[in-house]
Amino acid sequence: MRVRFAPSPTGALHIGGARTALYNWLLARGQGGTLVLRIEDTDRERSTPENVDQILDALRWLKIEWDEGPVFQSERAERHGEVLQELLESGHAYHSSATAQDVKAYKEEHGHDRGFRGEPEAEGAIRLHVPDSGETVVQDVIRGETRFPNASLDDPVIARSDRSPLYNFAVAIDDHDAGITHVVRGEEHLSNTPRQLLVLQALGQAPPVYAHLPLLHGPDGRKLSKRHGAASVQELRADGYLPEAVDNYIALLGAGYAPDEEYFTLDELAQRFRLDRVSKNPAVFDEVKLRHMNGRYLRELGIDELTRRLEEFTGRSGLRGAVEISAEKIQTLADFWPLSGFVFDGPVDDPAAFERTIGADGGVEILQAAREALSQADPFDEETVEAALRGVVERLGLKPGKIFQPVRVAISGTTASPGIFESVTLIGRDEALARIDRALGRAGGDHR
């Protein structure tokens, strides 16, 4: 078995493209096959080296390793030219200067369901002759059989007048030359397949096995796009998702795994993956579910590895203590700094949180009482800090939240933080008291 992933470097790697790459990888690994990476860069205006680098970086981040390549389609111009000449000489292709208006006029004369047929000329673009009778049949592992009457298919342009090949021609030749046995790609390519089959037929070559994957939709049932959140692998990475969680989640999107099982390693996914189980219905990419899965993966890393990844993600060091007290509350790496950054950078400025707690009636008195209790806590460890603050709750006869939230806002600036006892203990007595003093000063309170 030989499969290929063949992205066009016209932008970042979309999540749908990542799933296609992953499915090809799973198929190759599970069946002992070979994965070829081909860069389809025939769009000379939009294909850039920067986009190629983005795609390769995204694949490496996802741990999708290829066995051959990357092969650049643009570097195969000589081979494409040889096959074009072969088709011209055999009469399967011809030069045509027909324009879009000419095609329109032809259909108005012969019927709009009739495919355009041109007359050979001395120069112009190169079109492929399509038989007037019979059908071109796409056999698809996922979708079954799709039939296209040849009479309704236009003679397709396979190369420009300068003989630079168009997509459908180059793809057919490249797949054949690479010995690709299975073409697994997105549903949007299904309409291209008849043209590629006709090229192979003209050359007397057998087609590969085709499998067109269903589209990815958002939770609203519409085609996945930026309006649903992250749309590319780079965006998921920047949003703090782990590659193993992304792999696991997108592998489940339409693959037909057992519904009662969700968490797999890549090796487990490869052993279970089967093309004939893939659904032909659109799959839903739900970032809420991905966040949940990512949170579980985060917690299974262990504190040492989670700290390493967070330090790499944030570019900061010495995070272990904050990681220990926040690990249960974060679902992505990006959640960490908004939750725990106050430990290192001081309280954030959240005026609304300040007014709801310290600025509210009794807030200053509560914070003064908490400060007094914390100043006498000895030793200044989590157990003693908790006892000190719960003592204030008992003395003032208030609910715990009425005591803890002003302290939380004083040390973090906001009402969202890791556990209050752990947070106060981590920053230490001197820093905790200093932050409380600054909050009291801001509120006009006397902390003495």
LINBEL-V39328 format. One record per pair of residues at least 4 apart in sequence whose ideal C-beta (glycine too) atoms are under 8 Angstrom apart, sorted by the first residue. I is the first residue (numbers start at 1). GAP is how many residues later the second one is. D is the distance in Angstrom with one decimal. If there is no record, write none. Layout:
I/GAP/D
I/GAP/D
//
This chain:
1/26/7.1
1/27/6.6
1/30/4.8
1/31/7.2
1/32/3.2
1/33/7.2
1/180/5.3
1/181/6.2
2/31/6.1
2/32/4.8
2/34/6.5
2/176/6.8
2/177/5.2
2/178/5.3
2/179/5.0
2/180/7.5
3/21/4.5
3/24/5.6
3/25/5.3
3/30/6.1
3/31/7.3
3/32/5.7
3/33/7.2
3/177/6.7
3/178/7.3
3/179/5.0
3/180/7.6
3/181/6.0
4/20/6.8
4/31/7.1
4/32/4.2
4/33/7.2
4/34/5.5
4/171/7.0
4/174/6.5
4/176/5.2
4/179/7.2
5/15/6.4
5/16/4.4
5/19/4.9
5/20/7.7
5/30/6.7
5/31/7.7
5/32/5.7
5/33/7.4
5/54/7.9
5/59/7.9
5/61/7.1
6/31/7.8
6/32/4.2
6/33/7.5
6/34/5.0
6/67/8.0
6/165/7.2
6/168/7.8
6/179/7.5
7/6/6.6
7/10/5.7
7/14/7.6
7/32/6.8
7/33/6.8
7/48/5.3
8/31/7.9
8/32/4.8
8/33/7.1
8/35/6.2
8/38/7.8
8/39/6.8
9/30/5.8
9/31/7.9
9/32/5.5
9/38/4.7
9/39/6.4
9/40/8.0
9/42/3.8
9/43/4.5
9/45/7.8
9/46/6.0
10/33/5.8
10/36/4.0
10/37/6.0
10/41/6.2
11/35/7.8
11/40/6.0
11/43/7.9
11/221/7.7
12/39/7.3
12/42/5.1
12/43/7.6
12/46/7.2
12/220/3.9
12/221/6.9
12/222/5.0
12/223/7.6
13/4/5.0
13/5/5.6
13/8/7.7
13/41/6.6
13/42/4.9
13/45/4.1
13/46/7.2
13/219/6.0
13/220/4.7
13/221/7.3
14/4/7.0
14/217/6.1
14/218/5.6
14/219/7.8
15/4/6.6
15/201/6.4
15/209/6.5
15/215/7.3
15/216/6.3
15/217/6.7
15/218/6.7
15/221/7.3
15/235/6.5
15/270/6.2
16/4/6.6
16/170/6.0
16/199/7.1
16/200/4.8
16/208/6.6
17/4/6.4
17/169/7.7
18/4/6.2
18/40/6.8
18/44/6.3
18/46/8.0
18/215/5.1
18/228/7.4
18/232/6.1
19/4/6.2
19/194/7.0
19/197/6.9
19/231/4.5
19/232/7.6
19/234/6.0
20/4/6.6
20/164/6.7
20/165/5.9
20/166/5.8
20/193/6.1
21/4/6.3
21/38/6.1
21/41/7.5
21/43/5.2
22/4/6.1
22/40/6.9
22/42/6.0
22/225/6.3
22/228/6.1
22/229/5.8
23/4/6.2
23/161/5.5
23/190/6.5
23/228/7.7
23/232/7.3
23/250/7.2
23/255/7.7
24/4/6.3
24/11/5.7
24/160/5.2
25/4/6.1
25/10/5.7
25/39/4.8
25/40/7.5
25/41/8.0
25/245/7.6
26/4/5.7
26/225/6.8
26/240/7.8
26/243/5.6
26/244/4.7
26/247/4.0
27/4/6.0
27/6/6.6
27/155/6.7
27/157/6.4
27/246/6.2
27/248/6.5
28/4/8.0
28/5/4.0
28/6/6.0
28/7/4.2
28/39/7.3
29/4/7.7
29/237/7.9
29/238/7.6
29/241/4.0
30/240/4.1
30/241/5.6
30/242/7.5
30/243/5.1
33/148/7.8
34/33/4.7
34/34/6.4
35/30/7.8
35/31/4.9
35/32/5.1
35/33/7.5
36/30/6.7
36/31/6.9
36/32/4.6
36/33/5.4
36/35/6.8
36/142/5.5
36/144/6.9
37/22/7.6
37/29/3.8
37/31/7.1
37/32/3.6
37/33/4.5
37/34/7.1
38/31/6.0
38/32/6.8
38/33/4.7
38/34/7.8
38/35/6.4
38/136/6.2
38/140/7.3
39/8/7.9
39/13/5.9
39/16/7.5
39/30/7.7
39/31/5.1
39/32/7.0
39/33/4.9
39/34/6.5
40/33/4.8
40/127/7.1
40/130/7.4
40/131/7.1
41/6/3.8
41/11/7.4
41/31/5.8
41/32/5.7
41/33/4.8
42/5/7.5
42/31/5.5
42/32/6.5
42/122/7.4
42/123/6.6
42/124/7.2
42/125/6.0
42/128/5.8
43/4/5.0
44/30/7.8
46/5/8.0
47/4/6.7
47/5/7.7
47/27/7.7
48/4/7.2
49/4/6.4
50/4/6.5
51/4/6.5
52/4/6.4
52/18/7.7
53/4/6.0
54/4/6.3
54/180/6.4
55/4/6.5
56/4/6.3
56/14/7.1
57/4/6.3
57/177/7.8
58/4/6.4
58/174/7.6
58/175/3.9
58/176/6.2
58/179/7.7
59/5/4.6
59/6/7.9
59/7/7.3
60/4/7.7
60/5/7.8
61/172/6.9
61/176/6.0
61/182/5.3
62/171/6.7
62/181/5.1
62/184/6.5
62/185/5.8
63/180/6.0
63/181/7.6
63/184/6.8
63/203/6.5
64/183/8.0
66/4/7.3
68/110/7.8
71/4/7.5
71/5/7.6
71/103/7.5
71/107/7.4
72/4/7.7
73/97/5.6
73/101/6.2
76/4/5.8
76/94/7.3
76/97/7.7
76/98/6.5
76/101/7.9
77/4/6.2
77/87/7.4
77/88/7.7
78/4/6.6
79/4/6.8
79/94/6.8
79/98/6.8
80/4/6.3
80/79/7.7
80/85/4.4
80/89/7.2
80/90/5.8
80/93/6.0
81/4/6.4
81/82/5.9
82/4/6.5
83/4/6.4
83/86/8.0
83/90/5.4
83/120/7.1
84/4/6.4
84/9/6.9
84/42/6.0
84/74/7.2
84/75/5.5
84/79/6.1
84/81/7.0
84/85/7.7
85/4/6.1
86/4/6.2
86/117/7.5
87/5/4.5
87/6/3.8
87/39/7.8
87/41/7.0
87/71/7.8
87/115/5.9
87/116/7.4
88/4/7.9
88/5/5.1
88/6/7.1
88/7/7.6
88/38/6.9
90/112/7.5
91/38/7.2
92/36/6.5
92/37/5.5
92/110/3.9
92/111/7.9
93/33/5.3
93/34/6.5
93/35/5.2
93/36/6.6
93/65/6.6
93/109/7.4
94/24/6.9
94/25/7.9
94/26/3.8
94/27/7.4
94/32/7.2
94/33/5.9
94/35/6.7
95/25/6.3
95/26/4.9
95/27/6.5
95/28/5.5
95/29/4.7
95/30/7.2
95/31/6.0
95/32/7.9
96/22/4.1
96/23/7.4
96/24/7.3
96/25/5.8
96/28/5.0
96/29/5.9
96/30/7.5
96/31/4.7
96/59/7.6
96/61/7.8
97/24/5.6
97/26/7.0
97/27/3.5
97/28/7.3
97/64/7.9
98/4/4.1
98/5/6.1
98/8/7.9
98/18/7.2
98/20/4.9
98/26/7.5
98/27/8.0
98/29/7.7
99/4/7.3
100/4/6.4
101/4/6.3
102/4/6.4
102/16/8.0
103/4/6.6
103/13/4.6
103/51/6.8
104/4/6.5
105/4/6.5
106/4/5.9
106/8/7.8
106/10/5.1
106/11/7.4
107/4/6.8
107/5/4.9
107/7/6.3
107/9/6.8
108/4/7.6
110/4/4.3
113/39/5.5
114/37/6.5
114/38/6.9
115/15/6.2
115/35/7.4
115/36/6.1
115/37/5.3
115/38/4.5
115/39/4.6
115/40/7.0
116/38/4.2
116/39/5.9
117/13/7.7
117/15/7.6
117/38/5.8
118/9/5.7
118/37/5.7
123/38/6.8
124/37/5.5
125/32/4.9
125/34/6.6
125/35/5.7
125/36/5.1
126/31/7.0
126/32/5.5
126/33/4.1
126/34/7.9
126/37/7.0
127/28/4.4
127/29/6.5
127/30/5.4
127/31/6.8
128/27/6.0
128/28/5.4
128/30/5.1
128/41/7.6
128/67/7.5
128/70/6.0
128/71/6.4
128/74/6.4
129/26/6.1
129/73/7.5
130/20/5.5
130/23/5.0
130/24/7.2
130/25/5.2
130/26/7.4
130/68/6.1
131/19/4.8
132/18/6.5
132/19/5.7
133/17/6.4
133/18/7.1
134/16/5.2
135/12/4.9
135/13/6.2
135/14/5.5
135/15/6.2
136/11/7.7
136/12/4.7
136/14/6.0
136/17/6.9
136/58/4.4
136/61/5.4
136/62/6.1
136/65/7.8
137/8/6.1
137/9/7.2
137/10/5.3
137/11/7.4
138/7/7.2
138/8/4.5
138/9/7.8
138/10/7.2
138/52/7.0
138/55/4.8
138/56/6.5
138/59/6.8
138/72/6.2
139/5/8.0
139/6/5.9
139/70/7.5
139/71/6.7
140/4/6.2
140/5/7.3
140/6/6.5
140/50/7.4
140/70/5.1
140/71/6.2
140/72/5.7
141/68/6.2
141/69/7.1
141/70/4.3
141/134/4.8
141/135/5.8
141/137/7.8
142/69/5.0
142/70/6.1
142/71/7.0
142/72/7.6
142/133/6.8
142/134/7.7
142/136/5.0
142/137/7.8
142/138/5.2
143/47/7.4
143/69/6.1
143/137/5.1
146/44/7.0
148/4/7.1
148/5/6.1
148/46/4.6
149/4/7.4
153/41/6.2
153/42/7.8
153/45/7.6
156/10/8.0
156/12/6.5
156/39/4.7
156/42/7.3
157/9/6.0
158/7/6.6
158/8/5.7
158/10/6.8
158/11/3.7
158/37/7.9
158/41/6.8
159/4/5.2
159/5/6.4
159/6/5.0
159/7/6.2
159/10/6.3
160/4/4.9
160/6/7.0
165/4/4.8
165/5/4.3
165/8/7.7
166/4/7.0
167/4/5.9
167/25/7.3
168/4/6.6
168/24/5.4
168/27/4.1
168/28/5.3
168/31/7.0
169/4/6.5
169/26/7.9
169/30/5.7
170/4/5.9
171/4/6.1
171/21/7.7
171/25/5.8
172/4/6.4
172/23/7.9
172/24/4.1
172/25/7.8
172/27/4.0
172/28/5.4
173/4/6.1
173/26/7.2
174/4/6.0
175/5/4.2
175/8/6.2
175/21/7.7
175/33/5.9
176/4/7.5
176/24/6.4
176/27/7.4
176/29/5.4
180/28/5.2
181/27/5.6
181/28/6.4
182/26/5.9
182/27/4.7
182/28/7.9
182/29/6.7
182/93/7.4
183/25/4.9
183/26/7.1
183/27/5.1
183/28/7.1
184/27/4.7
184/29/6.8
184/91/7.0
185/4/4.8
185/26/7.8
185/27/6.3
185/28/6.8
186/26/6.7
186/27/5.4
186/29/7.1
187/25/4.8
187/26/6.2
187/27/5.7
187/28/5.4
188/27/7.4
189/4/6.7
189/23/6.3
190/22/4.6
192/4/6.3
193/4/6.1
193/17/6.1
193/19/7.7
194/4/6.3
195/4/6.8
196/4/6.6
196/11/7.8
197/4/6.0
197/10/5.5
198/4/6.4
199/4/6.7
200/5/4.4
200/6/7.3
200/7/5.3
201/4/7.7
211/64/5.1
211/67/7.0
213/41/6.9
213/65/6.6
214/40/5.3
214/64/7.6
214/65/6.1
214/66/5.7
214/67/5.8
214/68/5.0
214/69/5.7
215/8/6.1
215/9/7.6
215/67/4.8
215/68/7.8
216/7/7.6
216/8/4.3
216/37/6.4
216/66/7.0
216/67/5.7
216/68/7.6
216/69/4.8
217/4/5.6
217/5/6.2
217/6/6.1
217/7/6.0
217/65/4.6
217/66/7.1
217/67/5.4
217/68/7.1
218/4/5.7
218/5/7.6
218/6/5.3
218/7/7.3
218/9/7.3
218/10/3.6
218/66/7.1
218/67/6.5
218/68/7.7
219/9/7.2
219/65/6.0
219/67/5.1
219/69/7.8
220/8/7.6
221/63/7.9
222/5/8.0
224/4/5.7
224/7/6.7
224/61/5.2
225/6/5.9
226/5/4.7
228/57/7.0
228/59/7.0
229/6/8.0
229/58/4.6
230/5/3.7
230/6/4.8
230/9/5.6
230/57/6.7
231/4/6.2
232/4/7.2
233/4/6.3
233/13/7.3
234/4/6.3
235/4/6.1
236/5/4.6
236/10/5.6
236/54/8.0
237/4/6.7
237/6/7.7
238/96/7.6
239/93/6.1
239/95/5.4
240/54/7.9
240/73/6.5
240/92/3.4
240/93/3.4
240/94/3.1
240/95/6.5
240/96/7.7
241/4/5.8
241/5/5.3
241/49/6.8
241/53/5.2
241/91/5.7
241/92/7.6
242/4/7.0
242/52/5.8
242/55/5.1
242/56/6.7
242/59/8.0
242/67/7.5
242/91/7.5
243/4/6.1
244/4/6.3
244/21/7.8
244/22/7.6
244/53/5.8
245/4/6.1
245/45/6.9
245/48/5.2
245/49/4.1
245/51/7.9
245/52/4.3
246/4/6.1
246/44/7.2
246/48/7.9
247/4/6.0
247/19/5.9
247/22/7.5
248/4/7.0
248/14/7.6
248/15/6.4
248/16/5.8
248/21/7.3
248/45/6.4
248/49/7.6
249/4/7.3
249/40/7.1
249/41/4.9
249/44/5.3
250/35/7.6
251/4/5.9
251/6/7.7
251/13/7.2
251/18/4.9
251/22/7.6
252/5/6.0
252/10/6.8
253/30/3.8
253/31/7.5
253/32/6.3
254/24/5.7
254/25/4.5
254/27/7.3
254/28/7.8
254/29/3.6
255/18/6.4
255/22/6.6
255/23/5.8
255/24/7.9
256/18/7.3
256/21/3.2
256/22/5.8
256/23/6.0
257/4/6.1
257/7/7.6
257/12/7.9
257/15/6.1
257/20/7.8
262/31/7.2
263/30/7.6
263/33/7.2
264/4/4.1
264/5/4.7
264/8/7.3
265/4/7.0
266/4/6.3
267/4/6.6
268/4/6.4
269/4/6.0
273/4/7.9
274/4/7.8
279/4/6.9
285/5/7.7
286/4/6.9
287/4/6.2
288/4/6.8
289/4/6.4
290/4/6.0
291/4/6.4
291/40/4.6
291/41/6.5
292/4/7.1
292/39/6.9
293/4/6.6
294/4/6.3
294/37/5.6
294/38/5.6
295/4/6.6
295/35/7.1
295/36/3.6
295/37/7.6
296/4/6.3
297/4/7.0
298/8/6.2
298/29/7.0
298/32/6.4
298/33/6.9
298/34/7.5
298/35/7.6
299/7/7.9
299/28/6.1
299/29/6.9
301/4/4.2
301/5/4.4
301/8/6.9
302/4/6.5
303/4/6.0
303/17/6.8
303/20/6.0
303/21/5.8
303/24/6.6
304/4/6.6
305/4/6.4
306/4/6.1
306/17/5.7
306/21/6.1
307/4/6.1
307/12/5.6
307/13/4.7
307/16/4.7
308/4/6.4
309/4/6.1
309/24/6.3
310/4/5.9
310/9/5.5
310/13/5.9
310/23/5.8
310/26/5.4
311/4/7.7
311/5/6.1
311/6/5.5
311/8/5.4
313/20/4.4
313/21/7.5
313/23/7.7
314/5/7.2
314/19/7.9
314/22/7.1
314/23/5.8
316/28/6.8
318/26/7.9
319/4/5.3
319/17/7.9
320/4/6.4
321/4/7.1
321/22/7.5
321/105/5.1
322/4/5.9
322/14/7.7
322/18/4.2
322/21/4.8
322/22/7.4
322/96/7.5
322/104/6.6
323/4/5.8
323/13/7.4
323/17/7.8
324/98/7.9
325/15/7.4
325/93/4.1
325/94/6.1
325/97/3.9
325/98/6.5
325/101/6.2
326/4/5.8
326/10/6.2
326/13/5.3
326/14/4.6
326/92/4.4
329/6/7.6
329/10/6.1
329/89/6.1
330/5/3.9
330/6/5.3
330/9/6.2
331/4/5.8
334/4/7.9
335/4/5.9
336/4/5.8
336/5/7.9
337/4/4.2
338/78/7.7
339/77/6.4
339/78/6.5
339/79/6.5
340/77/7.3
340/78/6.1
341/4/5.3
341/7/7.6
342/4/6.4
342/5/5.4
342/6/6.1
342/69/6.9
342/70/4.1
342/71/6.0
342/72/7.7
342/75/6.8
343/80/7.3
343/83/6.0
343/84/5.9
346/67/7.7
346/89/7.4
347/62/7.8
347/63/7.3
347/64/6.5
347/65/5.5
347/66/3.2
347/67/7.8
347/88/6.1
347/92/7.8
348/64/7.0
348/65/3.8
348/66/5.6
349/64/6.1
350/4/6.5
350/59/7.5
350/63/5.3
350/64/4.4
350/65/7.7
351/4/6.2
352/4/6.3
353/4/6.4
353/56/5.1
353/60/7.0
353/61/4.9
353/62/4.9
354/4/5.5
354/5/5.5
354/55/5.9
354/59/7.8
354/85/7.5
354/88/7.3
354/89/7.8
355/4/3.9
355/5/7.0
356/4/6.0
356/49/8.0
356/59/7.5
357/6/5.6
357/48/4.8
357/49/4.5
357/51/7.8
357/52/4.7
357/58/7.1
358/5/4.3
358/6/6.6
358/9/5.7
358/48/5.0
358/51/5.9
358/52/6.6
358/81/5.6
358/82/7.8
358/84/7.8
358/85/5.1
359/4/5.9
359/84/6.1
362/4/5.7
362/40/7.9
363/4/6.3
363/43/5.3
363/80/6.9
364/4/6.2
364/76/6.4
364/79/5.1
364/80/7.4
364/81/3.7
365/4/6.5
365/80/7.9
366/4/6.4
366/26/7.6
366/30/6.9
366/32/7.4
366/36/6.5
366/37/5.9
366/40/5.2
367/4/6.3
367/39/4.6
367/40/6.8
367/43/6.1
367/69/6.2
367/72/6.5
367/73/6.0
367/76/7.7
367/78/6.9
368/4/6.5
368/72/6.7
368/77/6.2
368/78/7.4
368/79/6.1
369/4/6.5
369/23/5.0
369/26/7.2
369/27/6.5
369/34/7.9
370/4/6.2
370/19/6.2
370/22/5.4
370/33/6.2
370/36/6.9
370/37/5.0
370/66/7.2
371/4/6.2
371/62/6.3
371/65/4.7
371/66/7.4
371/69/7.3
371/76/5.8
372/4/6.9
373/4/6.8
373/15/4.1
373/16/6.4
373/18/5.8
373/19/5.1
374/11/6.8
374/14/5.6
374/15/7.4
374/33/8.0
374/50/6.9
374/55/7.0
374/58/6.2
374/59/6.5
374/62/7.5
375/54/7.6
375/58/6.0
376/12/7.1
377/7/4.6
377/8/5.6
377/10/7.6
377/11/4.3
377/52/7.2
378/6/6.7
379/5/5.9
380/4/6.5
380/5/6.6
380/45/6.7
380/48/6.8
380/49/4.4
381/4/6.9
381/44/6.1
382/4/6.3
382/39/5.2
382/40/6.0
382/43/4.6
383/4/6.5
384/4/6.3
385/4/6.5
385/36/5.0
385/39/5.1
385/40/5.1
386/4/6.0
386/35/4.3
387/4/6.2
388/4/7.2
389/4/6.9
389/14/6.1
389/15/6.5
389/18/6.8
389/31/7.2
389/32/7.0
389/35/7.8
390/4/6.6
390/10/7.3
391/4/6.3
392/4/6.0
392/11/5.2
393/5/6.2
393/6/7.5
393/7/5.2
393/10/5.0
396/6/7.9
396/7/7.0
398/4/4.1
398/5/6.0
399/4/7.9
400/4/5.6
401/4/5.5
402/4/7.8
403/4/6.9
404/4/5.9
404/16/4.8
405/4/6.3
405/10/5.9
406/4/6.2
406/33/7.9
407/4/6.5
407/13/6.2
407/17/6.8
407/29/7.1
408/4/5.7
408/6/7.7
408/7/6.2
408/9/5.5
408/12/5.3
408/15/7.3
409/4/6.5
409/5/6.5
409/6/6.2
409/30/7.0
410/25/5.5
410/26/4.6
410/28/7.8
410/29/3.8
410/30/7.8
411/6/7.6
411/12/6.3
411/13/6.3
411/16/6.3
411/21/5.8
411/24/4.8
411/25/7.1
412/4/7.8
412/5/4.3
412/11/6.8
417/6/5.3
418/4/5.6
418/5/5.3
419/4/6.4
420/4/6.3
421/4/6.3
422/4/6.1
423/4/6.8
424/8/5.0
427/4/4.4
427/5/5.4
427/8/7.5
428/4/6.4
429/4/6.2
430/4/6.2
431/4/6.3
432/4/6.4
433/4/6.2
434/4/6.6
435/4/6.5
436/4/6.3
436/11/7.0
437/4/6.3
437/10/5.0
438/4/6.4
439/4/6.5
440/5/3.9
440/6/7.3
440/7/4.4
441/4/7.4
441/6/7.5
//
